[in-house]
Amino acid sequence: MRRFRMAVALVTICLVAGGCKTAEGTGTAQDATDSGGRITVWVDPPRVPAVNAFQKAFPDIPVEVNTINGNVGSTELQQKFVLFNQAEKGWPDAIFFPSNDDIAWASSSKINYARDLSPDLGDILAGYPAGVIEQCKIEGQFRCLRNDAAPDVFWYDQVLLAEWGYEPPTTWEQYESLSLRIAAEHPGHITGFVGDAYAPDRYLWASGCPTNDTSSEKQVRINLADERCVRVRQLLDRLLSAGVLSSTGIFSPDAAELGRRLVMSPGAVWWGNFLFRDTWKVPAGRITAAKPLRWTSDPTPMTSSEGGGLWGFSRHIKGVQLENTLTFARFVASDPRWQVDLSVGLPGYKPLQKPWLAKQREARYLADFEHAAEAFVYATTIVRSDRDYTRYNTGTVWTHTITPALTSGKSFTTAWRTFSDRLTREARSFGYTVES
């Protein structure tokens, strides 16, 4: 155990300093392994039903399941893969990454774990909308599969807006104006959350603010002075000052109580089932969704994505082991026994979106379901592509700077400066050259 702790400590130093030699390129076609059929799958708890459904559908394929609880922004998982490379064994055949940013290190030249799926799963990849699968395309290769589509749409309480005589906004400028009106006329109600790790996605990514724009494995563009960032900073500053935004996040202890006072907000498609229905217990028939907000100065509407989940698959296997792993990959991406029957999110794989929506229609939870369904599908087609998953996690930097500053009473302007400085330093600490 002492030797293992020393090894992990050394790996941590290597990851931060970037100065240690690791087993780059380990696991070529010549030394790939074949277990004879058994596959090892690592998943988080919400994806265990996917594995169970696969085992029921393919009882002849033996599966060893390892449940992981990774922390977003943690390097612990990456450290394990460095050790696997050094030992030249131990890699899972399939993994559901705890954080989408994990694909950056998993496909990097240093770790080089995630296989290019283009040769074997081209038909599956073709079934994804471009805006859903774009972040899996890394230097021309598709290194992951998206589990569910998670584009941001615009959620609102249809009953409250009708009762108060408000029309739902369609632009960010209208969103600000109506939020300020709600703050004045209906104090205590809120129109958004800014304290969680997804907040920079739903606001900064949606605006096109360059925080994660890579030009190569080692170069990234970060420029929070860009006008597309400034307009978000000013918007959030004014709404926070008016008291209509929650400085805590969608997963905070007080989120359920706040969620029942949420009038409207940008948010991912999965908010409907996971947050409004199952977590916040908002009664059926109140909540619906509209197409994503747009900035009036933008020539075309664009949106962002919150999560969605990525599957990665090992490049260190061959033979029957690889065949069975690819069967598993096809199942979790495109089989209705998981994606329609059990998944709470809109499938990333487009042919299953209509069946999933039909099931949601039968549940009769959302108000004006057809309106919401149209917004869901449309949003998958307009996710901004100029934002990449990186070895640093912008959401973690946000929750370590913006959130504590706001909850301790500091101004958003002060918090923003800290976030900007920390984000650049974080990117450099992970070996990036930062361009502005």
Contacts in CASP RR format, 6 or more apart in sequence:
PFRMAT RR
TARGET T0000
AUTHOR 0000-0000-0000
METHOD contacts of the structure
MODEL  1
MRRFRMAVALVTICLVAGGCKTAEGTGTAQDATDSGGRITVWVDPPRVPA
VNAFQKAFPDIPVEVNTINGNVGSTELQQKFVLFNQAEKGWPDAIFFPSN
DDIAWASSSKINYARDLSPDLGDILAGYPAGVIEQCKIEGQFRCLRNDAA
PDVFWYDQVLLAEWGYEPPTTWEQYESLSLRIAAEHPGHITGFVGDAYAP
DRYLWASGCPTNDTSSEKQVRINLADERCVRVRQLLDRLLSAGVLSSTGI
FSPDAAELGRRLVMSPGAVWWGNFLFRDTWKVPAGRITAAKPLRWTSDPT
PMTSSEGGGLWGFSRHIKGVQLENTLTFARFVASDPRWQVDLSVGLPGYK
PLQKPWLAKQREARYLADFEHAAEAFVYATTIVRSDRDYTRYNTGTVWTH
TITPALTSGKSFTTAWRTFSDRLTREARSFGYTVES
7 83 0 8 1.000
8 79 0 8 1.000
8 83 0 8 1.000
10 20 0 8 1.000
11 20 0 8 1.000
11 79 0 8 1.000
11 82 0 8 1.000
11 83 0 8 1.000
12 75 0 8 1.000
12 79 0 8 1.000
13 20 0 8 1.000
14 20 0 8 1.000
14 22 0 8 1.000
14 82 0 8 1.000
15 75 0 8 1.000
15 78 0 8 1.000
15 79 0 8 1.000
15 82 0 8 1.000
15 430 0 8 1.000
16 429 0 8 1.000
16 430 0 8 1.000
18 431 0 8 1.000
22 82 0 8 1.000
22 85 0 8 1.000
22 86 0 8 1.000
22 110 0 8 1.000
22 111 0 8 1.000
23 85 0 8 1.000
23 86 0 8 1.000
23 88 0 8 1.000
24 85 0 8 1.000
24 109 0 8 1.000
24 110 0 8 1.000
24 112 0 8 1.000
25 85 0 8 1.000
25 109 0 8 1.000
25 112 0 8 1.000
26 85 0 8 1.000
26 88 0 8 1.000
26 112 0 8 1.000
26 316 0 8 1.000
27 88 0 8 1.000
27 315 0 8 1.000
27 316 0 8 1.000
29 318 0 8 1.000
31 88 0 8 1.000
32 315 0 8 1.000
32 316 0 8 1.000
32 317 0 8 1.000
32 318 0 8 1.000
32 322 0 8 1.000
33 89 0 8 1.000
33 316 0 8 1.000
33 317 0 8 1.000
33 318 0 8 1.000
33 321 0 8 1.000
34 317 0 8 1.000
34 318 0 8 1.000
34 319 0 8 1.000
34 320 0 8 1.000
34 321 0 8 1.000
34 322 0 8 1.000
35 317 0 8 1.000
35 320 0 8 1.000
35 321 0 8 1.000
36 319 0 8 1.000
36 320 0 8 1.000
36 321 0 8 1.000
37 61 0 8 1.000
37 62 0 8 1.000
37 320 0 8 1.000
37 321 0 8 1.000
37 323 0 8 1.000
37 324 0 8 1.000
38 62 0 8 1.000
38 63 0 8 1.000
38 64 0 8 1.000
38 321 0 8 1.000
38 324 0 8 1.000
39 61 0 8 1.000
39 62 0 8 1.000
39 63 0 8 1.000
39 64 0 8 1.000
39 93 0 8 1.000
39 94 0 8 1.000
39 321 0 8 1.000
39 324 0 8 1.000
39 325 0 8 1.000
39 328 0 8 1.000
40 63 0 8 1.000
40 64 0 8 1.000
40 66 0 8 1.000
40 92 0 8 1.000
40 93 0 8 1.000
40 94 0 8 1.000
41 51 0 8 1.000
41 63 0 8 1.000
41 64 0 8 1.000
41 65 0 8 1.000
41 66 0 8 1.000
41 92 0 8 1.000
41 93 0 8 1.000
41 94 0 8 1.000
41 95 0 8 1.000
41 328 0 8 1.000
42 65 0 8 1.000
42 66 0 8 1.000
42 67 0 8 1.000
42 68 0 8 1.000
42 92 0 8 1.000
42 94 0 8 1.000
42 95 0 8 1.000
42 96 0 8 1.000
43 50 0 8 1.000
43 51 0 8 1.000
43 65 0 8 1.000
43 66 0 8 1.000
43 67 0 8 1.000
43 68 0 8 1.000
43 95 0 8 1.000
43 96 0 8 1.000
44 67 0 8 1.000
44 68 0 8 1.000
44 69 0 8 1.000
44 70 0 8 1.000
44 96 0 8 1.000
44 98 0 8 1.000
45 67 0 8 1.000
45 69 0 8 1.000
47 96 0 8 1.000
47 147 0 8 1.000
47 332 0 8 1.000
48 65 0 8 1.000
48 67 0 8 1.000
49 338 0 8 1.000
49 342 0 8 1.000
50 96 0 8 1.000
50 331 0 8 1.000
50 332 0 8 1.000
50 338 0 8 1.000
50 342 0 8 1.000
50 343 0 8 1.000
51 63 0 8 1.000
51 65 0 8 1.000
53 331 0 8 1.000
53 335 0 8 1.000
53 337 0 8 1.000
53 338 0 8 1.000
53 341 0 8 1.000
53 342 0 8 1.000
54 61 0 8 1.000
54 63 0 8 1.000
54 328 0 8 1.000
54 331 0 8 1.000
54 332 0 8 1.000
54 335 0 8 1.000
54 338 0 8 1.000
55 61 0 8 1.000
55 63 0 8 1.000
56 337 0 8 1.000
57 331 0 8 1.000
57 335 0 8 1.000
57 337 0 8 1.000
58 327 0 8 1.000
58 328 0 8 1.000
58 331 0 8 1.000
61 324 0 8 1.000
61 327 0 8 1.000
61 328 0 8 1.000
63 328 0 8 1.000
66 92 0 8 1.000
68 77 0 8 1.000
68 95 0 8 1.000
68 98 0 8 1.000
69 98 0 8 1.000
70 76 0 8 1.000
70 77 0 8 1.000
70 98 0 8 1.000
70 99 0 8 1.000
71 98 0 8 1.000
72 98 0 8 1.000
72 99 0 8 1.000
72 101 0 8 1.000
72 197 0 8 1.000
72 393 0 8 1.000
72 395 0 8 1.000
72 396 0 8 1.000
73 99 0 8 1.000
73 101 0 8 1.000
73 393 0 8 1.000
73 396 0 8 1.000
74 98 0 8 1.000
77 97 0 8 1.000
77 98 0 8 1.000
77 102 0 8 1.000
78 102 0 8 1.000
78 105 0 8 1.000
78 111 0 8 1.000
81 91 0 8 1.000
81 105 0 8 1.000
81 106 0 8 1.000
81 111 0 8 1.000
81 113 0 8 1.000
82 110 0 8 1.000
82 111 0 8 1.000
84 90 0 8 1.000
84 91 0 8 1.000
84 113 0 8 1.000
85 111 0 8 1.000
85 112 0 8 1.000
91 113 0 8 1.000
91 314 0 8 1.000
91 316 0 8 1.000
92 314 0 8 1.000
93 313 0 8 1.000
93 314 0 8 1.000
93 317 0 8 1.000
93 321 0 8 1.000
93 325 0 8 1.000
93 328 0 8 1.000
94 311 0 8 1.000
94 312 0 8 1.000
94 313 0 8 1.000
94 314 0 8 1.000
94 325 0 8 1.000
94 328 0 8 1.000
94 329 0 8 1.000
94 332 0 8 1.000
95 106 0 8 1.000
95 311 0 8 1.000
95 312 0 8 1.000
95 313 0 8 1.000
96 147 0 8 1.000
96 309 0 8 1.000
96 310 0 8 1.000
96 311 0 8 1.000
96 312 0 8 1.000
97 103 0 8 1.000
97 106 0 8 1.000
97 144 0 8 1.000
97 309 0 8 1.000
97 310 0 8 1.000
97 311 0 8 1.000
97 312 0 8 1.000
99 393 0 8 1.000
100 135 0 8 1.000
100 307 0 8 1.000
100 308 0 8 1.000
100 309 0 8 1.000
100 310 0 8 1.000
100 389 0 8 1.000
101 389 0 8 1.000
101 390 0 8 1.000
101 391 0 8 1.000
101 392 0 8 1.000
101 393 0 8 1.000
102 310 0 8 1.000
102 389 0 8 1.000
103 114 0 8 1.000
103 135 0 8 1.000
103 136 0 8 1.000
103 138 0 8 1.000
103 143 0 8 1.000
103 144 0 8 1.000
103 310 0 8 1.000
103 312 0 8 1.000
103 389 0 8 1.000
104 388 0 8 1.000
104 389 0 8 1.000
104 390 0 8 1.000
104 391 0 8 1.000
105 111 0 8 1.000
105 391 0 8 1.000
106 113 0 8 1.000
106 114 0 8 1.000
106 143 0 8 1.000
106 144 0 8 1.000
106 312 0 8 1.000
107 113 0 8 1.000
107 114 0 8 1.000
107 138 0 8 1.000
107 141 0 8 1.000
107 143 0 8 1.000
107 144 0 8 1.000
108 217 0 8 1.000
108 391 0 8 1.000
109 217 0 8 1.000
112 315 0 8 1.000
113 314 0 8 1.000
113 315 0 8 1.000
113 316 0 8 1.000
114 143 0 8 1.000
114 144 0 8 1.000
114 312 0 8 1.000
114 313 0 8 1.000
114 314 0 8 1.000
114 315 0 8 1.000
115 143 0 8 1.000
115 312 0 8 1.000
115 313 0 8 1.000
115 314 0 8 1.000
115 315 0 8 1.000
116 141 0 8 1.000
116 142 0 8 1.000
116 143 0 8 1.000
116 315 0 8 1.000
117 124 0 8 1.000
117 125 0 8 1.000
117 142 0 8 1.000
117 143 0 8 1.000
117 144 0 8 1.000
117 145 0 8 1.000
117 313 0 8 1.000
117 329 0 8 1.000
118 125 0 8 1.000
118 141 0 8 1.000
118 142 0 8 1.000
120 326 0 8 1.000
121 142 0 8 1.000
121 145 0 8 1.000
121 326 0 8 1.000
121 329 0 8 1.000
121 330 0 8 1.000
121 333 0 8 1.000
122 142 0 8 1.000
124 145 0 8 1.000
124 329 0 8 1.000
124 330 0 8 1.000
124 333 0 8 1.000
124 334 0 8 1.000
124 349 0 8 1.000
125 133 0 8 1.000
125 142 0 8 1.000
125 145 0 8 1.000
127 334 0 8 1.000
127 349 0 8 1.000
127 350 0 8 1.000
127 351 0 8 1.000
128 146 0 8 1.000
128 348 0 8 1.000
128 349 0 8 1.000
128 350 0 8 1.000
129 149 0 8 1.000
129 348 0 8 1.000
129 350 0 8 1.000
129 380 0 8 1.000
129 381 0 8 1.000
130 381 0 8 1.000
130 385 0 8 1.000
131 151 0 8 1.000
131 380 0 8 1.000
131 381 0 8 1.000
131 382 0 8 1.000
131 383 0 8 1.000
131 385 0 8 1.000
132 146 0 8 1.000
132 149 0 8 1.000
132 151 0 8 1.000
132 348 0 8 1.000
132 350 0 8 1.000
132 380 0 8 1.000
132 383 0 8 1.000
133 142 0 8 1.000
133 145 0 8 1.000
133 146 0 8 1.000
133 348 0 8 1.000
134 383 0 8 1.000
134 385 0 8 1.000
135 305 0 8 1.000
135 387 0 8 1.000
135 388 0 8 1.000
135 389 0 8 1.000
136 142 0 8 1.000
136 143 0 8 1.000
136 144 0 8 1.000
136 145 0 8 1.000
136 146 0 8 1.000
136 310 0 8 1.000
137 143 0 8 1.000
139 217 0 8 1.000
143 312 0 8 1.000
144 310 0 8 1.000
144 311 0 8 1.000
144 312 0 8 1.000
145 310 0 8 1.000
145 311 0 8 1.000
145 312 0 8 1.000
145 313 0 8 1.000
145 329 0 8 1.000
145 332 0 8 1.000
145 333 0 8 1.000
146 308 0 8 1.000
146 309 0 8 1.000
146 310 0 8 1.000
146 311 0 8 1.000
146 333 0 8 1.000
146 348 0 8 1.000
146 349 0 8 1.000
147 308 0 8 1.000
147 309 0 8 1.000
147 310 0 8 1.000
147 311 0 8 1.000
147 332 0 8 1.000
147 333 0 8 1.000
147 343 0 8 1.000
147 348 0 8 1.000
148 269 0 8 1.000
148 270 0 8 1.000
148 308 0 8 1.000
148 309 0 8 1.000
148 339 0 8 1.000
148 343 0 8 1.000
148 345 0 8 1.000
148 346 0 8 1.000
148 347 0 8 1.000
148 348 0 8 1.000
149 269 0 8 1.000
149 305 0 8 1.000
149 308 0 8 1.000
149 345 0 8 1.000
149 346 0 8 1.000
149 347 0 8 1.000
149 348 0 8 1.000
149 353 0 8 1.000
149 376 0 8 1.000
149 380 0 8 1.000
150 268 0 8 1.000
150 269 0 8 1.000
150 270 0 8 1.000
150 305 0 8 1.000
150 306 0 8 1.000
150 307 0 8 1.000
150 308 0 8 1.000
150 309 0 8 1.000
150 345 0 8 1.000
150 346 0 8 1.000
151 268 0 8 1.000
151 269 0 8 1.000
151 292 0 8 1.000
151 303 0 8 1.000
151 304 0 8 1.000
151 305 0 8 1.000
151 376 0 8 1.000
151 379 0 8 1.000
151 380 0 8 1.000
151 382 0 8 1.000
151 383 0 8 1.000
152 201 0 8 1.000
152 202 0 8 1.000
152 206 0 8 1.000
152 266 0 8 1.000
152 267 0 8 1.000
152 268 0 8 1.000
152 292 0 8 1.000
152 303 0 8 1.000
152 304 0 8 1.000
152 305 0 8 1.000
152 306 0 8 1.000
152 379 0 8 1.000
153 266 0 8 1.000
153 267 0 8 1.000
153 268 0 8 1.000
153 269 0 8 1.000
153 289 0 8 1.000
153 290 0 8 1.000
153 291 0 8 1.000
153 292 0 8 1.000
153 303 0 8 1.000
153 372 0 8 1.000
153 375 0 8 1.000
153 376 0 8 1.000
153 379 0 8 1.000
154 168 0 8 1.000
154 169 0 8 1.000
154 175 0 8 1.000
154 264 0 8 1.000
154 265 0 8 1.000
154 266 0 8 1.000
154 267 0 8 1.000
154 289 0 8 1.000
154 290 0 8 1.000
154 291 0 8 1.000
154 292 0 8 1.000
154 293 0 8 1.000
154 375 0 8 1.000
155 262 0 8 1.000
155 264 0 8 1.000
155 265 0 8 1.000
155 266 0 8 1.000
155 267 0 8 1.000
155 271 0 8 1.000
155 272 0 8 1.000
155 276 0 8 1.000
155 287 0 8 1.000
155 288 0 8 1.000
155 289 0 8 1.000
156 168 0 8 1.000
156 263 0 8 1.000
156 264 0 8 1.000
156 265 0 8 1.000
156 287 0 8 1.000
156 288 0 8 1.000
156 289 0 8 1.000
156 290 0 8 1.000
157 262 0 8 1.000
157 263 0 8 1.000
157 264 0 8 1.000
157 282 0 8 1.000
157 286 0 8 1.000
157 287 0 8 1.000
158 285 0 8 1.000
158 286 0 8 1.000
158 287 0 8 1.000
158 288 0 8 1.000
158 367 0 8 1.000
158 368 0 8 1.000
159 285 0 8 1.000
159 286 0 8 1.000
159 367 0 8 1.000
160 189 0 8 1.000
160 263 0 8 1.000
160 286 0 8 1.000
161 167 0 8 1.000
161 168 0 8 1.000
161 263 0 8 1.000
161 264 0 8 1.000
164 182 0 8 1.000
164 185 0 8 1.000
164 186 0 8 1.000
166 178 0 8 1.000
166 181 0 8 1.000
166 182 0 8 1.000
168 264 0 8 1.000
168 290 0 8 1.000
169 175 0 8 1.000
169 177 0 8 1.000
169 178 0 8 1.000
169 264 0 8 1.000
169 293 0 8 1.000
170 290 0 8 1.000
170 291 0 8 1.000
170 293 0 8 1.000
170 294 0 8 1.000
171 293 0 8 1.000
171 294 0 8 1.000
171 295 0 8 1.000
171 296 0 8 1.000
172 207 0 8 1.000
172 231 0 8 1.000
172 235 0 8 1.000
172 293 0 8 1.000
172 294 0 8 1.000
172 295 0 8 1.000
172 296 0 8 1.000
173 295 0 8 1.000
173 296 0 8 1.000
174 293 0 8 1.000
175 191 0 8 1.000
175 264 0 8 1.000
175 266 0 8 1.000
175 293 0 8 1.000
176 235 0 8 1.000
176 238 0 8 1.000
176 239 0 8 1.000
178 191 0 8 1.000
178 264 0 8 1.000
179 191 0 8 1.000
179 239 0 8 1.000
179 242 0 8 1.000
179 244 0 8 1.000
179 245 0 8 1.000
179 264 0 8 1.000
180 238 0 8 1.000
180 239 0 8 1.000
180 242 0 8 1.000
180 244 0 8 1.000
182 189 0 8 1.000
182 191 0 8 1.000
182 244 0 8 1.000
182 263 0 8 1.000
183 239 0 8 1.000
183 242 0 8 1.000
183 243 0 8 1.000
183 244 0 8 1.000
184 242 0 8 1.000
186 263 0 8 1.000
188 261 0 8 1.000
189 244 0 8 1.000
189 261 0 8 1.000
189 262 0 8 1.000
189 263 0 8 1.000
190 243 0 8 1.000
190 244 0 8 1.000
190 245 0 8 1.000
190 246 0 8 1.000
190 258 0 8 1.000
190 259 0 8 1.000
190 261 0 8 1.000
190 262 0 8 1.000
190 263 0 8 1.000
190 265 0 8 1.000
191 239 0 8 1.000
191 244 0 8 1.000
191 245 0 8 1.000
191 262 0 8 1.000
191 263 0 8 1.000
191 264 0 8 1.000
191 265 0 8 1.000
192 244 0 8 1.000
192 245 0 8 1.000
192 246 0 8 1.000
192 262 0 8 1.000
192 264 0 8 1.000
192 265 0 8 1.000
192 266 0 8 1.000
193 199 0 8 1.000
193 245 0 8 1.000
193 246 0 8 1.000
193 248 0 8 1.000
193 249 0 8 1.000
193 250 0 8 1.000
193 255 0 8 1.000
193 258 0 8 1.000
193 265 0 8 1.000
194 203 0 8 1.000
194 236 0 8 1.000
194 240 0 8 1.000
194 245 0 8 1.000
194 246 0 8 1.000
194 247 0 8 1.000
194 249 0 8 1.000
194 402 0 8 1.000
194 403 0 8 1.000
194 406 0 8 1.000
195 246 0 8 1.000
195 247 0 8 1.000
195 248 0 8 1.000
195 249 0 8 1.000
195 252 0 8 1.000
195 398 0 8 1.000
195 399 0 8 1.000
195 402 0 8 1.000
195 403 0 8 1.000
195 406 0 8 1.000
196 248 0 8 1.000
196 249 0 8 1.000
196 250 0 8 1.000
196 251 0 8 1.000
196 252 0 8 1.000
196 399 0 8 1.000
196 403 0 8 1.000
197 393 0 8 1.000
197 395 0 8 1.000
197 396 0 8 1.000
197 398 0 8 1.000
197 399 0 8 1.000
198 250 0 8 1.000
198 268 0 8 1.000
198 306 0 8 1.000
198 307 0 8 1.000
198 395 0 8 1.000
199 249 0 8 1.000
199 395 0 8 1.000
199 398 0 8 1.000
199 402 0 8 1.000
200 211 0 8 1.000
200 394 0 8 1.000
200 395 0 8 1.000
200 398 0 8 1.000
201 304 0 8 1.000
201 305 0 8 1.000
201 306 0 8 1.000
201 307 0 8 1.000
201 394 0 8 1.000
201 395 0 8 1.000
202 266 0 8 1.000
202 267 0 8 1.000
202 268 0 8 1.000
202 304 0 8 1.000
202 306 0 8 1.000
203 232 0 8 1.000
203 235 0 8 1.000
203 236 0 8 1.000
203 266 0 8 1.000
204 211 0 8 1.000
204 229 0 8 1.000
204 232 0 8 1.000
204 304 0 8 1.000
204 394 0 8 1.000
205 211 0 8 1.000
205 304 0 8 1.000
205 305 0 8 1.000
205 384 0 8 1.000
205 387 0 8 1.000
206 266 0 8 1.000
206 292 0 8 1.000
206 293 0 8 1.000
206 302 0 8 1.000
206 303 0 8 1.000
206 304 0 8 1.000
206 384 0 8 1.000
207 228 0 8 1.000
207 229 0 8 1.000
207 231 0 8 1.000
207 232 0 8 1.000
207 295 0 8 1.000
208 228 0 8 1.000
208 302 0 8 1.000
208 384 0 8 1.000
208 386 0 8 1.000
208 387 0 8 1.000
209 224 0 8 1.000
209 226 0 8 1.000
209 228 0 8 1.000
209 229 0 8 1.000
209 232 0 8 1.000
210 221 0 8 1.000
210 222 0 8 1.000
210 223 0 8 1.000
210 226 0 8 1.000
210 228 0 8 1.000
210 229 0 8 1.000
210 386 0 8 1.000
211 222 0 8 1.000
211 224 0 8 1.000
211 229 0 8 1.000
211 387 0 8 1.000
211 394 0 8 1.000
211 423 0 8 1.000
212 220 0 8 1.000
212 222 0 8 1.000
212 387 0 8 1.000
212 388 0 8 1.000
212 389 0 8 1.000
212 390 0 8 1.000
212 394 0 8 1.000
213 220 0 8 1.000
213 221 0 8 1.000
213 222 0 8 1.000
213 386 0 8 1.000
213 387 0 8 1.000
213 388 0 8 1.000
214 220 0 8 1.000
214 221 0 8 1.000
214 388 0 8 1.000
214 390 0 8 1.000
214 432 0 8 1.000
215 221 0 8 1.000
215 435 0 8 1.000
218 431 0 8 1.000
218 432 0 8 1.000
218 433 0 8 1.000
219 432 0 8 1.000
219 433 0 8 1.000
219 435 0 8 1.000
220 388 0 8 1.000
220 390 0 8 1.000
220 427 0 8 1.000
220 432 0 8 1.000
220 433 0 8 1.000
220 434 0 8 1.000
220 435 0 8 1.000
221 434 0 8 1.000
221 435 0 8 1.000
221 436 0 8 1.000
222 423 0 8 1.000
222 424 0 8 1.000
222 427 0 8 1.000
222 434 0 8 1.000
222 435 0 8 1.000
222 436 0 8 1.000
223 229 0 8 1.000
223 436 0 8 1.000
224 233 0 8 1.000
224 416 0 8 1.000
224 419 0 8 1.000
224 420 0 8 1.000
224 423 0 8 1.000
225 436 0 8 1.000
231 295 0 8 1.000
233 412 0 8 1.000
233 413 0 8 1.000
233 416 0 8 1.000
236 245 0 8 1.000
236 412 0 8 1.000
237 411 0 8 1.000
237 412 0 8 1.000
237 413 0 8 1.000
237 416 0 8 1.000
239 245 0 8 1.000
240 247 0 8 1.000
240 406 0 8 1.000
240 412 0 8 1.000
241 412 0 8 1.000
246 255 0 8 1.000
246 258 0 8 1.000
247 403 0 8 1.000
247 406 0 8 1.000
247 407 0 8 1.000
248 254 0 8 1.000
248 255 0 8 1.000
248 258 0 8 1.000
248 403 0 8 1.000
248 407 0 8 1.000
249 255 0 8 1.000
249 403 0 8 1.000
250 271 0 8 1.000
250 275 0 8 1.000
252 258 0 8 1.000
255 279 0 8 1.000
255 280 0 8 1.000
256 279 0 8 1.000
256 280 0 8 1.000
256 281 0 8 1.000
259 275 0 8 1.000
259 276 0 8 1.000
259 280 0 8 1.000
259 282 0 8 1.000
260 280 0 8 1.000
260 281 0 8 1.000
260 282 0 8 1.000
262 280 0 8 1.000
266 292 0 8 1.000
266 293 0 8 1.000
267 306 0 8 1.000
268 305 0 8 1.000
268 306 0 8 1.000
268 307 0 8 1.000
268 308 0 8 1.000
269 289 0 8 1.000
269 345 0 8 1.000
269 346 0 8 1.000
269 376 0 8 1.000
269 379 0 8 1.000
270 306 0 8 1.000
270 308 0 8 1.000
270 344 0 8 1.000
270 345 0 8 1.000
270 346 0 8 1.000
272 287 0 8 1.000
272 289 0 8 1.000
272 365 0 8 1.000
272 366 0 8 1.000
273 344 0 8 1.000
273 345 0 8 1.000
273 360 0 8 1.000
273 365 0 8 1.000
274 344 0 8 1.000
274 345 0 8 1.000
276 282 0 8 1.000
276 287 0 8 1.000
276 365 0 8 1.000
277 284 0 8 1.000
277 365 0 8 1.000
278 344 0 8 1.000
284 364 0 8 1.000
284 365 0 8 1.000
284 366 0 8 1.000
285 364 0 8 1.000
285 365 0 8 1.000
285 366 0 8 1.000
285 367 0 8 1.000
286 367 0 8 1.000
287 365 0 8 1.000
287 366 0 8 1.000
287 367 0 8 1.000
288 366 0 8 1.000
288 367 0 8 1.000
288 368 0 8 1.000
288 369 0 8 1.000
288 371 0 8 1.000
288 372 0 8 1.000
289 366 0 8 1.000
289 371 0 8 1.000
289 372 0 8 1.000
289 375 0 8 1.000
289 376 0 8 1.000
290 371 0 8 1.000
290 372 0 8 1.000
290 375 0 8 1.000
291 301 0 8 1.000
291 374 0 8 1.000
291 375 0 8 1.000
291 378 0 8 1.000
291 379 0 8 1.000
292 301 0 8 1.000
292 302 0 8 1.000
292 303 0 8 1.000
292 375 0 8 1.000
292 379 0 8 1.000
292 382 0 8 1.000
294 300 0 8 1.000
294 301 0 8 1.000
294 302 0 8 1.000
300 382 0 8 1.000
301 382 0 8 1.000
302 382 0 8 1.000
302 383 0 8 1.000
302 384 0 8 1.000
303 379 0 8 1.000
303 382 0 8 1.000
303 383 0 8 1.000
303 384 0 8 1.000
304 383 0 8 1.000
304 384 0 8 1.000
304 387 0 8 1.000
305 383 0 8 1.000
308 348 0 8 1.000
311 329 0 8 1.000
311 332 0 8 1.000
311 333 0 8 1.000
313 325 0 8 1.000
313 326 0 8 1.000
313 329 0 8 1.000
314 325 0 8 1.000
317 325 0 8 1.000
331 337 0 8 1.000
331 338 0 8 1.000
332 338 0 8 1.000
332 339 0 8 1.000
333 339 0 8 1.000
333 348 0 8 1.000
333 349 0 8 1.000
334 349 0 8 1.000
334 351 0 8 1.000
334 352 0 8 1.000
336 352 0 8 1.000
336 355 0 8 1.000
339 347 0 8 1.000
339 348 0 8 1.000
339 349 0 8 1.000
339 352 0 8 1.000
339 356 0 8 1.000
340 347 0 8 1.000
340 352 0 8 1.000
340 355 0 8 1.000
340 356 0 8 1.000
340 359 0 8 1.000
341 359 0 8 1.000
343 356 0 8 1.000
345 356 0 8 1.000
346 353 0 8 1.000
346 356 0 8 1.000
346 357 0 8 1.000
346 376 0 8 1.000
346 380 0 8 1.000
347 353 0 8 1.000
347 356 0 8 1.000
348 380 0 8 1.000
350 380 0 8 1.000
353 376 0 8 1.000
353 377 0 8 1.000
353 380 0 8 1.000
357 373 0 8 1.000
357 376 0 8 1.000
357 377 0 8 1.000
360 366 0 8 1.000
360 369 0 8 1.000
360 373 0 8 1.000
361 369 0 8 1.000
361 373 0 8 1.000
366 372 0 8 1.000
390 427 0 8 1.000
390 430 0 8 1.000
390 432 0 8 1.000
391 430 0 8 1.000
391 431 0 8 1.000
391 432 0 8 1.000
392 423 0 8 1.000
392 426 0 8 1.000
392 427 0 8 1.000
392 429 0 8 1.000
392 430 0 8 1.000
392 432 0 8 1.000
394 423 0 8 1.000
397 419 0 8 1.000
397 422 0 8 1.000
397 423 0 8 1.000
397 426 0 8 1.000
398 419 0 8 1.000
400 422 0 8 1.000
401 415 0 8 1.000
401 418 0 8 1.000
401 419 0 8 1.000
401 422 0 8 1.000
402 412 0 8 1.000
402 415 0 8 1.000
402 416 0 8 1.000
402 418 0 8 1.000
402 419 0 8 1.000
405 412 0 8 1.000
405 414 0 8 1.000
405 415 0 8 1.000
405 418 0 8 1.000
406 412 0 8 1.000
406 415 0 8 1.000
424 434 0 8 1.000
427 434 0 8 1.000
428 434 0 8 1.000
END
